[in-house]
Amino acid sequence: MEIQINGKLSTIPENLTISELIKHLGYRQGSIAVAQNQSCVLRRDYEHTRIAQGDDIEILAPMSGG
């Protein structure tokens, strides 16, 4: 299915949770924040929040530097 990830159209397997998407993309779950359709998803809900066709997902990872 197709969704937007950080502003780019992406094709992912169907029926993924936020947690599964994070793993699929290679992120470490403890060091990111996720928004689905402009709403913050709490870390405790990653395992239960399903991604749907056309969703807009933003993944924010900390950056080092100054």
PQR file with spaces between the fields and no chain letter, atoms N, CA, C, O and H, PARSE charges and radii, in Angstrom:
ATOM       1  N    MET     1       0.842   -1.179    0.000 -0.4000 1.5000
ATOM       2  CA   MET     1       0.000    0.000    0.000 -0.0000 2.0000
ATOM       3  C    MET     1       0.880    1.232    0.000  0.5500 1.7000
ATOM       4  O    MET     1       2.059    1.159    0.348 -0.5500 1.4000
ATOM       5  N    GLU     2       0.322    2.346   -0.383 -0.4000 1.5000
ATOM       6  CA   GLU     2       1.084    3.587   -0.472 -0.0000 2.0000
ATOM       7  C    GLU     2       0.711    4.540    0.645  0.5500 1.7000
ATOM       8  O    GLU     2      -0.465    4.769    0.928 -0.5500 1.4000
ATOM       9  H    GLU     2      -0.635    2.405   -0.665  0.4000 1.0000
ATOM      10  N    ILE     3       1.752    5.100    1.282 -0.4000 1.5000
ATOM      11  CA   ILE     3       1.590    6.111    2.319 -0.0000 2.0000
ATOM      12  C    ILE     3       2.669    7.165    2.126  0.5500 1.7000
ATOM      13  O    ILE     3       3.611    6.964    1.359 -0.5500 1.4000
ATOM      14  H    ILE     3       2.707    4.914    1.052  0.4000 1.0000
ATOM      15  N    GLN     4       2.534    8.268    2.809 -0.4000 1.5000
ATOM      16  CA   GLN     4       3.569    9.299    2.834 -0.0000 2.0000
ATOM      17  C    GLN     4       4.402    9.090    4.094  0.5500 1.7000
ATOM      18  O    GLN     4       3.853    8.990    5.192 -0.5500 1.4000
ATOM      19  H    GLN     4       1.768    8.432    3.432  0.4000 1.0000
ATOM      20  N    ILE     5       5.726    9.023    3.944 -0.4000 1.5000
ATOM      21  CA   ILE     5       6.621    8.953    5.092 -0.0000 2.0000
ATOM      22  C    ILE     5       7.574   10.135    4.990  0.5500 1.7000
ATOM      23  O    ILE     5       8.381   10.226    4.066 -0.5500 1.4000
ATOM      24  H    ILE     5       6.172    9.104    3.052  0.4000 1.0000
ATOM      25  N    ASN     6       7.465   11.029    5.948 -0.4000 1.5000
ATOM      26  CA   ASN     6       8.287   12.246    5.957 -0.0000 2.0000
ATOM      27  C    ASN     6       8.213   12.986    4.622  0.5500 1.7000
ATOM      28  O    ASN     6       9.225   13.457    4.103 -0.5500 1.4000
ATOM      29  H    ASN     6       6.809   10.955    6.700  0.4000 1.0000
ATOM      30  N    GLY     7       7.006   13.082    4.080 -0.4000 1.5000
ATOM      31  CA   GLY     7       6.773   13.841    2.866 -0.0000 2.0000
ATOM      32  C    GLY     7       7.060   13.121    1.565  0.5500 1.7000
ATOM      33  O    GLY     7       6.907   13.711    0.496 -0.5500 1.4000
ATOM      34  H    GLY     7       6.184   12.699    4.501  0.4000 1.0000
ATOM      35  N    LYS     8       7.476   11.854    1.621 -0.4000 1.5000
ATOM      36  CA   LYS     8       7.779   11.105    0.398 -0.0000 2.0000
ATOM      37  C    LYS     8       6.834    9.928    0.262  0.5500 1.7000
ATOM      38  O    LYS     8       6.575    9.214    1.231 -0.5500 1.4000
ATOM      39  H    LYS     8       7.601   11.374    2.489  0.4000 1.0000
ATOM      40  N    LEU     9       6.318    9.727   -0.941 -0.4000 1.5000
ATOM      41  CA   LEU     9       5.441    8.593   -1.212 -0.0000 2.0000
ATOM      42  C    LEU     9       6.235    7.301   -1.084  0.5500 1.7000
ATOM      43  O    LEU     9       7.297    7.154   -1.690 -0.5500 1.4000
ATOM      44  H    LEU     9       6.528   10.307   -1.728  0.4000 1.0000
ATOM      45  N    SER    10       5.718    6.368   -0.296 -0.4000 1.5000
ATOM      46  CA   SER    10       6.397    5.099   -0.060 -0.0000 2.0000
ATOM      47  C    SER    10       5.413    3.950   -0.186  0.5500 1.7000
ATOM      48  O    SER    10       4.234    4.094    0.135 -0.5500 1.4000
ATOM      49  H    SER    10       4.856    6.488    0.196  0.4000 1.0000
ATOM      50  N    THR    11       5.900    2.819   -0.651 -0.4000 1.5000
ATOM      51  CA   THR    11       5.101    1.602   -0.703 -0.0000 2.0000
ATOM      52  C    THR    11       5.576    0.684    0.401  0.5500 1.7000
ATOM      53  O    THR    11       6.763    0.374    0.500 -0.5500 1.4000
ATOM      54  H    THR    11       6.858    2.702   -0.911  0.4000 1.0000
ATOM      55  N    ILE    12       4.636    0.247    1.237 -0.4000 1.5000
ATOM      56  CA   ILE    12       4.965   -0.630    2.355 -0.0000 2.0000
ATOM      57  C    ILE    12       4.027   -1.838    2.329  0.5500 1.7000
ATOM      58  O    ILE    12       2.990   -1.806    1.666 -0.5500 1.4000
ATOM      59  H    ILE    12       3.671    0.499    1.157  0.4000 1.0000
ATOM      60  N    PRO    13       4.389   -2.903    3.050 -0.5600 1.5000
ATOM      61  CA   PRO    13       3.468   -4.041    3.171  0.2800 2.0000
ATOM      62  C    PRO    13       2.177   -3.607    3.858  0.5500 1.7000
ATOM      63  O    PRO    13       2.175   -2.662    4.646 -0.5500 1.4000
ATOM      64  N    GLU    14       1.091   -4.293    3.562 -0.4000 1.5000
ATOM      65  CA   GLU    14      -0.203   -3.953    4.163 -0.0000 2.0000
ATOM      66  C    GLU    14      -0.286   -4.428    5.600  0.5500 1.7000
ATOM      67  O    GLU    14       0.407   -5.357    6.016 -0.5500 1.4000
ATOM      68  H    GLU    14       1.092   -5.062    2.922  0.4000 1.0000
ATOM      69  N    ASN    15      -1.158   -3.762    6.348 -0.4000 1.5000
ATOM      70  CA   ASN    15      -1.544   -4.164    7.692 -0.0000 2.0000
ATOM      71  C    ASN    15      -0.413   -4.049    8.727  0.5500 1.7000
ATOM      72  O    ASN    15      -0.386   -4.814    9.692 -0.5500 1.4000
ATOM      73  H    ASN    15      -1.721   -3.007    6.011  0.4000 1.0000
ATOM      74  N    LEU    16       0.514   -3.110    8.540 -0.4000 1.5000
ATOM      75  CA   LEU    16       1.586   -2.909    9.519 -0.0000 2.0000
ATOM      76  C    LEU    16       1.100   -2.033   10.672  0.5500 1.7000
ATOM      77  O    LEU    16       0.219   -1.191   10.503 -0.5500 1.4000
ATOM      78  H    LEU    16       0.492   -2.489    7.756  0.4000 1.0000
ATOM      79  N    THR    17       1.688   -2.247   11.836 -0.4000 1.5000
ATOM      80  CA   THR    17       1.508   -1.326   12.953 -0.0000 2.0000
ATOM      81  C    THR    17       2.637   -0.289   12.883  0.5500 1.7000
ATOM      82  O    THR    17       3.585   -0.444   12.114 -0.5500 1.4000
ATOM      83  H    THR    17       2.404   -2.932   11.974  0.4000 1.0000
ATOM      84  N    ILE    18       2.523    0.748   13.682 -0.4000 1.5000
ATOM      85  CA   ILE    18       3.601    1.737   13.752 -0.0000 2.0000
ATOM      86  C    ILE    18       4.898    1.043   14.167  0.5500 1.7000
ATOM      87  O    ILE    18       5.951    1.306   13.586 -0.5500 1.4000
ATOM      88  H    ILE    18       1.752    0.874   14.307  0.4000 1.0000
ATOM      89  N    SER    19       4.835    0.169   15.152 -0.4000 1.5000
ATOM      90  CA   SER    19       6.018   -0.548   15.621 -0.0000 2.0000
ATOM      91  C    SER    19       6.660   -1.358   14.495  0.5500 1.7000
ATOM      92  O    SER    19       7.881   -1.346   14.338 -0.5500 1.4000
ATOM      93  H    SER    19       3.980   -0.045   15.624  0.4000 1.0000
ATOM      94  N    GLU    20       5.850   -2.054   13.720 -0.4000 1.5000
ATOM      95  CA   GLU    20       6.370   -2.851   12.606 -0.0000 2.0000
ATOM      96  C    GLU    20       6.969   -1.971   11.516  0.5500 1.7000
ATOM      97  O    GLU    20       7.979   -2.330   10.910 -0.5500 1.4000
ATOM      98  H    GLU    20       4.858   -2.064   13.847  0.4000 1.0000
ATOM      99  N    LEU    21       6.346   -0.812   11.263 -0.4000 1.5000
ATOM     100  CA   LEU    21       6.889    0.122   10.270 -0.0000 2.0000
ATOM     101  C    LEU    21       8.257    0.634   10.703  0.5500 1.7000
ATOM     102  O    LEU    21       9.180    0.720    9.894 -0.5500 1.4000
ATOM     103  H    LEU    21       5.525   -0.520   11.755  0.4000 1.0000
ATOM     104  N    ILE    22       8.381    0.971   11.972 -0.4000 1.5000
ATOM     105  CA   ILE    22       9.654    1.461   12.497 -0.0000 2.0000
ATOM     106  C    ILE    22      10.755    0.427   12.250  0.5500 1.7000
ATOM     107  O    ILE    22      11.840    0.767   11.778 -0.5500 1.4000
ATOM     108  H    ILE    22       7.631    0.901   12.629  0.4000 1.0000
ATOM     109  N    LYS    23      10.472   -0.816   12.567 -0.4000 1.5000
ATOM     110  CA   LYS    23      11.439   -1.899   12.345 -0.0000 2.0000
ATOM     111  C    LYS    23      11.721   -2.070   10.859  0.5500 1.7000
ATOM     112  O    LYS    23      12.873   -2.239   10.459 -0.5500 1.4000
ATOM     113  H    LYS    23       9.591   -1.092   12.951  0.4000 1.0000
ATOM     114  N    HIS    24      10.674   -2.028   10.039 -0.4000 1.5000
ATOM     115  CA   HIS    24      10.798   -2.184    8.580 -0.0000 2.0000
ATOM     116  C    HIS    24      11.722   -1.113    7.990  0.5500 1.7000
ATOM     117  O    HIS    24      12.477   -1.383    7.057 -0.5500 1.4000
ATOM     118  H    HIS    24       9.738   -1.890   10.363  0.4000 1.0000
ATOM     119  N    LEU    25      11.655    0.098    8.541 -0.4000 1.5000
ATOM     120  CA   LEU    25      12.459    1.213    8.041 -0.0000 2.0000
ATOM     121  C    LEU    25      13.844    1.290    8.672  0.5500 1.7000
ATOM     122  O    LEU    25      14.676    2.085    8.234 -0.5500 1.4000
ATOM     123  H    LEU    25      11.042    0.318    9.299  0.4000 1.0000
ATOM     124  N    GLY    26      14.105    0.477    9.696 -0.4000 1.5000
ATOM     125  CA   GLY    26      15.422    0.437   10.310 -0.0000 2.0000
ATOM     126  C    GLY    26      15.660    1.444   11.421  0.5500 1.7000
ATOM     127  O    GLY    26      16.808    1.688   11.793 -0.5500 1.4000
ATOM     128  H    GLY    26      13.430   -0.169   10.052  0.4000 1.0000
ATOM     129  N    TYR    27      14.605    2.031   11.956 -0.4000 1.5000
ATOM     130  CA   TYR    27      14.752    2.964   13.078 -0.0000 2.0000
ATOM     131  C    TYR    27      14.808    2.199   14.390  0.5500 1.7000
ATOM     132  O    TYR    27      14.283    1.090   14.492 -0.5500 1.4000
ATOM     133  H    TYR    27      13.673    1.833   11.654  0.4000 1.0000
ATOM     134  N    ARG    28      15.443    2.792   15.393 -0.4000 1.5000
ATOM     135  CA   ARG    28      15.400    2.270   16.755 -0.0000 2.0000
ATOM     136  C    ARG    28      14.203    2.902   17.439  0.5500 1.7000
ATOM     137  O    ARG    28      14.088    4.127   17.492 -0.5500 1.4000
ATOM     138  H    ARG    28      15.869    3.693   15.310  0.4000 1.0000
ATOM     139  N    GLN    29      13.324    2.083   17.955 -0.4000 1.5000
ATOM     140  CA   GLN    29      12.050    2.553   18.484 -0.0000 2.0000
ATOM     141  C    GLN    29      12.179    3.544   19.631  0.5500 1.7000
ATOM     142  O    GLN    29      11.373    4.470   19.721 -0.5500 1.4000
ATOM     143  H    GLN    29      13.418    1.088   17.912  0.4000 1.0000
ATOM     144  N    GLY    30      13.158    3.387   20.506 -0.4000 1.5000
ATOM     145  CA   GLY    30      13.262    4.247   21.672 -0.0000 2.0000
ATOM     146  C    GLY    30      13.739    5.652   21.407  0.5500 1.7000
ATOM     147  O    GLY    30      13.648    6.505   22.290 -0.5500 1.4000
ATOM     148  H    GLY    30      13.813    2.635   20.433  0.4000 1.0000
ATOM     149  N    SER    31      14.243    5.923   20.225 -0.4000 1.5000
ATOM     150  CA   SER    31      14.867    7.228   19.981 -0.0000 2.0000
ATOM     151  C    SER    31      14.129    8.084   18.957  0.5500 1.7000
ATOM     152  O    SER    31      14.725    8.987   18.370 -0.5500 1.4000
ATOM     153  H    SER    31      14.317    5.230   19.508  0.4000 1.0000
ATOM     154  N    ILE    32      12.852    7.819   18.733 -0.4000 1.5000
ATOM     155  CA   ILE    32      12.104    8.581   17.730 -0.0000 2.0000
ATOM     156  C    ILE    32      10.743    9.008   18.262  0.5500 1.7000
ATOM     157  O    ILE    32      10.282    8.523   19.295 -0.5500 1.4000
ATOM     158  H    ILE    32      12.368    7.085   19.209  0.4000 1.0000
ATOM     159  N    ALA    33      10.116    9.917   17.545 -0.4000 1.5000
ATOM     160  CA   ALA    33       8.731   10.309   17.781 -0.0000 2.0000
ATOM     161  C    ALA    33       7.981   10.107   16.466  0.5500 1.7000
ATOM     162  O    ALA    33       8.544   10.304   15.389 -0.5500 1.4000
ATOM     163  H    ALA    33      10.491   10.311   16.706  0.4000 1.0000
ATOM     164  N    VAL    34       6.711    9.715   16.557 -0.4000 1.5000
ATOM     165  CA   VAL    34       5.927    9.420   15.356 -0.0000 2.0000
ATOM     166  C    VAL    34       4.602   10.173   15.391  0.5500 1.7000
ATOM     167  O    VAL    34       3.935   10.236   16.424 -0.5500 1.4000
ATOM     168  H    VAL    34       6.253    9.555   17.432  0.4000 1.0000
ATOM     169  N    ALA    35       4.232   10.746   14.237 -0.4000 1.5000
ATOM     170  CA   ALA    35       2.921   11.352   14.064 -0.0000 2.0000
ATOM     171  C    ALA    35       2.231   10.649   12.903  0.5500 1.7000
ATOM     172  O    ALA    35       2.852   10.365   11.879 -0.5500 1.4000
ATOM     173  H    ALA    35       4.774   10.695   13.399  0.4000 1.0000
ATOM     174  N    GLN    36       0.966   10.375   13.067 -0.4000 1.5000
ATOM     175  CA   GLN    36       0.151    9.755   12.021 -0.0000 2.0000
ATOM     176  C    GLN    36      -0.973   10.726   11.686  0.5500 1.7000
ATOM     177  O    GLN    36      -1.797   11.056   12.539 -0.5500 1.4000
ATOM     178  H    GLN    36       0.461   10.605   13.899  0.4000 1.0000
ATOM     179  N    ASN    37      -0.998   11.176   10.448 -0.4000 1.5000
ATOM     180  CA   ASN    37      -2.006   12.144    9.999 -0.0000 2.0000
ATOM     181  C    ASN    37      -2.063   13.360   10.922  0.5500 1.7000
ATOM     182  O    ASN    37      -3.139   13.799   11.329 -0.5500 1.4000
ATOM     183  H    ASN    37      -0.329   10.908    9.755  0.4000 1.0000
ATOM     184  N    GLN    38      -0.899   13.886   11.240 -0.4000 1.5000
ATOM     185  CA   GLN    38      -0.696   15.104   12.019 -0.0000 2.0000
ATOM     186  C    GLN    38      -1.099   14.975   13.487  0.5500 1.7000
ATOM     187  O    GLN    38      -1.301   15.984   14.163 -0.5500 1.4000
ATOM     188  H    GLN    38      -0.025   13.529   10.909  0.4000 1.0000
ATOM     189  N    SER    39      -1.218   13.734   13.988 -0.4000 1.5000
ATOM     190  CA   SER    39      -1.495   13.499   15.408 -0.0000 2.0000
ATOM     191  C    SER    39      -0.370   12.653   15.992  0.5500 1.7000
ATOM     192  O    SER    39       0.001   11.624   15.429 -0.5500 1.4000
ATOM     193  H    SER    39      -1.054   12.915   13.439  0.4000 1.0000
ATOM     194  N    CYS    40       0.166   13.093   17.121 -0.4000 1.5000
ATOM     195  CA   CYS    40       1.239   12.360   17.777 -0.0000 2.0000
ATOM     196  C    CYS    40       0.728   10.991   18.230  0.5500 1.7000
ATOM     197  O    CYS    40      -0.369   10.875   18.778 -0.5500 1.4000
ATOM     198  H    CYS    40      -0.136   13.929   17.579  0.4000 1.0000
ATOM     199  N    VAL    41       1.536    9.963   17.993 -0.4000 1.5000
ATOM     200  CA   VAL    41       1.212    8.620   18.463 -0.0000 2.0000
ATOM     201  C    VAL    41       2.094    8.341   19.674  0.5500 1.7000
ATOM     202  O    VAL    41       3.319    8.424   19.585 -0.5500 1.4000
ATOM     203  H    VAL    41       2.426   10.057   17.549  0.4000 1.0000
ATOM     204  N    LEU    42       1.481    8.013   20.794 -0.4000 1.5000
ATOM     205  CA   LEU    42       2.236    7.705   21.996 -0.0000 2.0000
ATOM     206  C    LEU    42       3.000    6.404   21.814  0.5500 1.7000
ATOM     207  O    LEU    42       2.505    5.473   21.179 -0.5500 1.4000
ATOM     208  H    LEU    42       0.486    7.945   20.867  0.4000 1.0000
ATOM     209  N    ARG    43       4.193    6.337   22.364 -0.4000 1.5000
ATOM     210  CA   ARG    43       5.048    5.159   22.210 -0.0000 2.0000
ATOM     211  C    ARG    43       4.325    3.884   22.669  0.5500 1.7000
ATOM     212  O    ARG    43       4.488    2.825   22.064 -0.5500 1.4000
ATOM     213  H    ARG    43       4.595    7.094   22.881  0.4000 1.0000
ATOM     214  N    ARG    44       3.532    3.990   23.729 -0.4000 1.5000
ATOM     215  CA   ARG    44       2.816    2.809   24.230 -0.0000 2.0000
ATOM     216  C    ARG    44       1.759    2.301   23.244  0.5500 1.7000
ATOM     217  O    ARG    44       1.283    1.173   23.370 -0.5500 1.4000
ATOM     218  H    ARG    44       3.400    4.851   24.221  0.4000 1.0000
ATOM     219  N    ASP    45       1.392    3.134   22.262 -0.4000 1.5000
ATOM     220  CA   ASP    45       0.378    2.739   21.280 -0.0000 2.0000
ATOM     221  C    ASP    45       0.967    2.237   19.965  0.5500 1.7000
ATOM     222  O    ASP    45       0.215    1.818   19.085 -0.5500 1.4000
ATOM     223  H    ASP    45       1.778    4.050   22.160  0.4000 1.0000
ATOM     224  N    TYR    46       2.288    2.266   19.807 -0.4000 1.5000
ATOM     225  CA   TYR    46       2.922    1.849   18.546 -0.0000 2.0000
ATOM     226  C    TYR    46       2.517    0.434   18.146  0.5500 1.7000
ATOM     227  O    TYR    46       2.275    0.174   16.967 -0.5500 1.4000
ATOM     228  H    TYR    46       2.899    2.606   20.522  0.4000 1.0000
ATOM     229  N    GLU    47       2.438   -0.482   19.107 -0.4000 1.5000
ATOM     230  CA   GLU    47       2.142   -1.896   18.815 -0.0000 2.0000
ATOM     231  C    GLU    47       0.706   -2.099   18.341  0.5500 1.7000
ATOM     232  O    GLU    47       0.411   -3.087   17.669 -0.5500 1.4000
ATOM     233  H    GLU    47       2.634   -0.271   20.064  0.4000 1.0000
ATOM     234  N    HIS    48      -0.190   -1.171   18.686 -0.4000 1.5000
ATOM     235  CA   HIS    48      -1.612   -1.358   18.398 -0.0000 2.0000
ATOM     236  C    HIS    48      -2.153   -0.432   17.315  0.5500 1.7000
ATOM     237  O    HIS    48      -3.291   -0.593   16.875 -0.5500 1.4000
ATOM     238  H    HIS    48       0.050   -0.369   19.232  0.4000 1.0000
ATOM     239  N    THR    49      -1.354    0.530   16.887 -0.4000 1.5000
ATOM     240  CA   THR    49      -1.823    1.513   15.904 -0.0000 2.0000
ATOM     241  C    THR    49      -1.500    1.029   14.495  0.5500 1.7000
ATOM     242  O    THR    49      -0.332    0.928   14.120 -0.5500 1.4000
ATOM     243  H    THR    49      -0.430    0.661   17.245  0.4000 1.0000
ATOM     244  N    ARG    50      -2.526    0.734   13.725 -0.4000 1.5000
ATOM     245  CA   ARG    50      -2.374    0.246   12.356 -0.0000 2.0000
ATOM     246  C    ARG    50      -2.238    1.416   11.384  0.5500 1.7000
ATOM     247  O    ARG    50      -2.791    2.495   11.594 -0.5500 1.4000
ATOM     248  H    ARG    50      -3.475    0.817   14.029  0.4000 1.0000
ATOM     249  N    ILE    51      -1.494    1.168   10.328 -0.4000 1.5000
ATOM     250  CA   ILE    51      -1.314    2.150    9.267 -0.0000 2.0000
ATOM     251  C    ILE    51      -2.283    1.803    8.141  0.5500 1.7000
ATOM     252  O    ILE    51      -2.430    0.636    7.777 -0.5500 1.4000
ATOM     253  H    ILE    51      -1.045    0.291   10.158  0.4000 1.0000
ATOM     254  N    ALA    52      -2.940    2.814    7.597 -0.4000 1.5000
ATOM     255  CA   ALA    52      -3.917    2.622    6.531 -0.0000 2.0000
ATOM     256  C    ALA    52      -3.428    3.260    5.235  0.5500 1.7000
ATOM     257  O    ALA    52      -2.590    4.163    5.248 -0.5500 1.4000
ATOM     258  H    ALA    52      -2.821    3.762    7.893  0.4000 1.0000
ATOM     259  N    GLN    53      -3.958    2.783    4.132 -0.4000 1.5000
ATOM     260  CA   GLN    53      -3.671    3.339    2.812 -0.0000 2.0000
ATOM     261  C    GLN    53      -3.842    4.854    2.856  0.5500 1.7000
ATOM     262  O    GLN    53      -4.858    5.355    3.339 -0.5500 1.4000
ATOM     263  H    GLN    53      -4.638    2.051    4.121  0.4000 1.0000
ATOM     264  N    GLY    54      -2.853    5.577    2.354 -0.4000 1.5000
ATOM     265  CA   GLY    54      -2.939    7.029    2.261 -0.0000 2.0000
ATOM     266  C    GLY    54      -2.532    7.793    3.511  0.5500 1.7000
ATOM     267  O    GLY    54      -2.544    9.024    3.510 -0.5500 1.4000
ATOM     268  H    GLY    54      -2.028    5.171    1.962  0.4000 1.0000
ATOM     269  N    ASP    55      -2.169    7.080    4.585 -0.4000 1.5000
ATOM     270  CA   ASP    55      -1.751    7.776    5.807 -0.0000 2.0000
ATOM     271  C    ASP    55      -0.520    8.642    5.546  0.5500 1.7000
ATOM     272  O    ASP    55       0.282    8.373    4.651 -0.5500 1.4000
ATOM     273  H    ASP    55      -2.159    6.081    4.585  0.4000 1.0000
ATOM     274  N    ASP    56      -0.402    9.680    6.354 -0.4000 1.5000
ATOM     275  CA   ASP    56       0.756   10.572    6.325 -0.0000 2.0000
ATOM     276  C    ASP    56       1.510   10.352    7.634  0.5500 1.7000
ATOM     277  O    ASP    56       1.038   10.745    8.701 -0.5500 1.4000
ATOM     278  H    ASP    56      -1.053    9.899    7.081  0.4000 1.0000
ATOM     279  N    ILE    57       2.676    9.726    7.550 -0.4000 1.5000
ATOM     280  CA   ILE    57       3.477    9.391    8.723 -0.0000 2.0000
ATOM     281  C    ILE    57       4.699   10.289    8.764  0.5500 1.7000
ATOM     282  O    ILE    57       5.408   10.434    7.768 -0.5500 1.4000
ATOM     283  H    ILE    57       3.059    9.407    6.683  0.4000 1.0000
ATOM     284  N    GLU    58       4.943   10.891    9.921 -0.4000 1.5000
ATOM     285  CA   GLU    58       6.154   11.677   10.149 -0.0000 2.0000
ATOM     286  C    GLU    58       6.952   10.981   11.238  0.5500 1.7000
ATOM     287  O    GLU    58       6.423   10.694   12.313 -0.5500 1.4000
ATOM     288  H    GLU    58       4.368   10.774   10.730  0.4000 1.0000
ATOM     289  N    ILE    59       8.211   10.711   10.968 -0.4000 1.5000
ATOM     290  CA   ILE    59       9.104   10.089   11.941 -0.0000 2.0000
ATOM     291  C    ILE    59      10.206   11.092   12.242  0.5500 1.7000
ATOM     292  O    ILE    59      10.951   11.501   11.352 -0.5500 1.4000
ATOM     293  H    ILE    59       8.641   10.944   10.096  0.4000 1.0000
ATOM     294  N    LEU    60      10.300   11.479   13.498 -0.4000 1.5000
ATOM     295  CA   LEU    60      11.285   12.464   13.918 -0.0000 2.0000
ATOM     296  C    LEU    60      12.349   11.771   14.747  0.5500 1.7000
ATOM     297  O    LEU    60      12.052   11.188   15.789 -0.5500 1.4000
ATOM     298  H    LEU    60       9.694   11.146   14.222  0.4000 1.0000
ATOM     299  N    ALA    61      13.571   11.834   14.290 -0.4000 1.5000
ATOM     300  CA   ALA    61      14.708   11.237   14.998 -0.0000 2.0000
ATOM     301  C    ALA    61      15.611   12.356   15.497  0.5500 1.7000
ATOM     302  O    ALA    61      15.770   13.372   14.819 -0.5500 1.4000
ATOM     303  H    ALA    61      13.813   12.308   13.443  0.4000 1.0000
ATOM     304  N    PRO    62      16.206   12.181   16.684 -0.5600 1.5000
ATOM     305  CA   PRO    62      17.112   13.226   17.200  0.2800 2.0000
ATOM     306  C    PRO    62      18.341   13.374   16.293  0.5500 1.7000
ATOM     307  O    PRO    62      18.813   12.412   15.688 -0.5500 1.4000
ATOM     308  N    MET    63      18.835   14.597   16.224 -0.4000 1.5000
ATOM     309  CA   MET    63      20.022   14.880   15.430 -0.0000 2.0000
ATOM     310  C    MET    63      21.104   15.402   16.350  0.5500 1.7000
ATOM     311  O    MET    63      20.829   16.186   17.258 -0.5500 1.4000
ATOM     312  H    MET    63      18.452   15.379   16.716  0.4000 1.0000
ATOM     313  N    SER    64      22.311   14.978   16.124 -0.4000 1.5000
ATOM     314  CA   SER    64      23.411   15.490   16.923 -0.0000 2.0000
ATOM     315  C    SER    64      24.025   16.705   16.249  0.5500 1.7000
ATOM     316  O    SER    64      23.848   16.921   15.050 -0.5500 1.4000
ATOM     317  H    SER    64      22.534   14.340   15.387  0.4000 1.0000
ATOM     318  N    GLY    65      24.730   17.475   17.013 -0.4000 1.5000
ATOM     319  CA   GLY    65      25.352   18.672   16.453 -0.0000 2.0000
ATOM     320  C    GLY    65      24.915   19.893   17.227  0.5500 1.7000
ATOM     321  O    GLY    65      24.274   19.783   18.272 -0.5500 1.4000
ATOM     322  H    GLY    65      24.874   17.300   17.987  0.4000 1.0000
ATOM     323  N    GLY    66      25.256   21.032   16.725 -0.4000 1.5000
ATOM     324  CA   GLY    66      24.903   22.216   17.479 -0.0000 2.0000
ATOM     325  C    GLY    66      24.769   23.422   16.660  0.5500 1.7000
ATOM     326  O    GLY    66      24.472   24.495   17.185 -0.5500 1.4000
ATOM     327  H    GLY    66      25.777   21.122   15.876  0.4000 1.0000
